[in-house]
Amino acid sequence: MYLNCHTYYSLRFGTFSETDLLALAREMEAGCIALTDINNTSACLNFVRKAPEYDIRPILGIDFRNGVKQEFVALAANNQGYYELNNFLSDHLHREVSFGKKAPEFRDAFVIYPFEKVLEEEMTQFNDREFIGISVADLRKLPFSCYIKNYRDKLVVQQPVTFRNKRDFNAHRLLRAIGNNILLSKLPKSEEASEDERMYPVSNLAMAFREYTFILENTRRLMEACSIDFDFSDTKPMQNQRTYTDSEEDDWKMLQELTEKGLPYRYPEAGPEIRERIEKELTVIRQMNFVSYFLINWDIVSYAKSRGYFHVGRGSGANSVVAYLLGITDVDPMELDLYFERFINLYRTSPPDFDIDFSWRDRQDVTRYIFERFPNVSLLGAYVTFQYRGVVRELGKVFGLPKEEIDRLCEERLVMKDLDQTAQLVMKYGKLIHGMPNYVSIHSSGILISEKPLHYFSATNMPPKGFPTVQFDMHIAEDVGLYKFDILGQRGLAKIKEAIAIIEDNRPDAPLFDIHDIRKLKQDSKINTMVSRAQCMGCFYVESPAMRMLLKKLEVDNYLSLVAASSIIRPGVSKSGMMREYILRHRNPERRKEAHPVMQSIMPDTYGVMVYQEDVIKVAHHFAGLTLGEADVLRRGMSGKYRSREEFKRVEDKFVSNCREKGYDEKLIQEVWHQVASFAGYAFAKGHSASYAVESYQSLFLRAYFPLEYMVAVLNNGGGFYRTEIYVHEARMLGGMIHAPCVNRSLPQHVIRGKDIYLGLLALQELEERTAVRIVRERESDGEYTSLDDFVDRVSIGIEQLSILIRINAFRFTGVDKYELLWHAHFKLGVSKKPELQQRLFRPPHRNFDIPVLTTTDLEAAFDQIELLGFCLCSPFELLKEAPLNDHGAAHLEEFLDRNIDIYGYLITVKRTRTQHGKEMNFATFIDQAGEVFDCTLFPQVAAKYYFRGKGIYRLYGKVVSEFGFLSIEVIKLRKEDYVEDPRYK
């Protein structure tokens, strides 16, 4: 009898989940209810999926509203009706237009107009599929609405359900205030739902309508006319686009042909082992109905290649030889003995996927191509939920707290009894709203390409990116048989692509090279030596301090070791203790004998240590005796996405019981389970690590042979792990001559000429992009600027923007001191500037002003650079108030091993972490006076006493230690050194 039920996907209105709604319906003995969220279908599929567990027959619909005003509720008579409703809603959401007062004539959906609206609009015309909704509250008015009673066959029960109790109603009012961005005390009643929008026992509802039994009968008939059906079973059909060509048979022939075509390039001498692997993969791909999935991915990659876009195919898809032959991935699964079953197997309950990375600059065009190439495409949705700080800030504003109080509530660990009443309310209701969806956003990379129109499953939003986005997330998509295509953007590929372009421009005589000849790169001794020394600044995935440390500890000097390192660095492996154990066994063959024989036989390449995601499947299957299907459930469950699902708990119990049956020692069982539970969700699939290692080798090659060009590409693509200043420093250490921006030499982005690197005009933090573009365009059109006067005549610019350029010394080619130029600029421009057209038509004569001789000091220039660029172009050690008392640096660490050292360092980065006991400790990286890098550790006792106070130079005193050959300093005390006083303000 409940045809108008809301969940918290009625955003900033509803107060509980779809499963809470089902539980409530079961409690109230309502055997059939309709989910009708406000202008939203996010909960619909999961509502249908979960309904049988609560013995509820689900009906789907939408509550169409303009703001809070309900225009009508529409119920889907069947799946086609649901599709109709989604089309209608999506059209309005995309165009951002209001709903009309009257619903369209749906073919397979029913419409219910609320009683109050019918009275207000004096509606008298209703078609066969339109009804008038009567709530419990409306029953008081019904006897006095004579003409309404004439529509006896049109009256149905419309008791809205938004709350379970008073607490839900209070949360609703807060959500409405947040949604309207007003104080709770100012929230008008018209913006709230009625407090009696609750679900009552069906018997009570029937009692309320006892004088109008025909209304109950009308409602029953309407509900019986509605049904919805989606297949959520384990044997559900895949809903992705079923064929790439016109038929499955043609798809199969095309996949075989493309596989055969790629064989000579990938395997010039393909032996029987490779042929056997290909046949095995093709058989499984066909049997699992993933032929079109491979072909669509091939199509996307082929388009990218035709446009000269770089890509990396990674994820478990890199375990497939067929994917390697089709060019989707660049990782040889045979070389790495990659486990194809990690990607697809007959027992796998979850869909496989390719993660395909493109340059962040190219990804938008690839996405556009996908939407134009295939008929039924949508971006995948994601839910942005209310999190602690966001909730506190929103509720703080709603309750009228001052900003300082809100900041305190956000930052501090508070004791409730110490708070005033209002602050306590913020904390109390913050817990209730925490985790509720705030708005529907976009999945970071997922795209759906389906056989049926996406509106068959959901309405779509139209976010600023301009591509339709379904209103559900990846988990629901998988549940209903929609498997996403992951199209990601990253900056590493853009660095490689741009570096090659810069090399062609700056070093046209450089020897030709093929950046895709991975076999040759892997064997390059210069690259491998560089990796062993961890000289990887700017290189994809291997430049962080933690990775640099691991490379040295593992003595990595080849591709296969780098593949392992790429997964070992992940947090799960390190936290489980397996990183340390792997290093010990890698460096000490005797230690390997401690591995359990079964574990050693399963993972000989990693000395019996779990390093990759597929190791979970191997251990679960071979060590614990789980089926491959159960093992895959275990692997997925470890990711956290499905950890709450009952199936995962059952597999966990079976893992332990099977091990006991096999007679393993209880301590061993718990140790192995701890390893599995600690890291599986945070480790990489081996193919994924291998894909990352390929991209690392490409960037390492460019750094090894074209270091300056590569560092400029790094700078032009947002840097990487470190801030811009550090990459500028690295370019200088590699032999580059760094120049401040210049109006005659610089472009908007950074540029290299020979070994001279000119920082881009846009490196100036306050310079407008349009100004930078205008300067370069004019220079390319009419030649270099000859003087400040010439520049002012040709470029439309205000005094503020011109002052920035002068202060950074962008007119140094004039030979005039910048202070003198600043005076001239102010005399010439004052506070105004003529429009560009007038300026070009009438160039006024320039007056010369008598200005005293002024000289800028190096110190003043450095502080100007810090203000305008964020860093100085000289050594920061030159700015110290007191010169360093020693010249100790990274080169001296070995001679101080196991002794204390006094050393100065310019702070690069700090990683704050916590011990197992919750105490804070820090890892920090510095640059010494010679420009070399060194690392420090602050254990909890020291971290609690000494703080890092932002960028700058620190004097450190500590003990030099070595772990597996990696030298670092265990800090005993530190102090931030003072810079000289800014001479510009003396």
Summary of the structure (lengths in Angstrom):
residues: 986
radius of gyration: 33.5
end to end distance: 79.9
largest distance: 100.5
contacts: 3191
relative contact order: 0.06
helix: 49%
strand: 15%
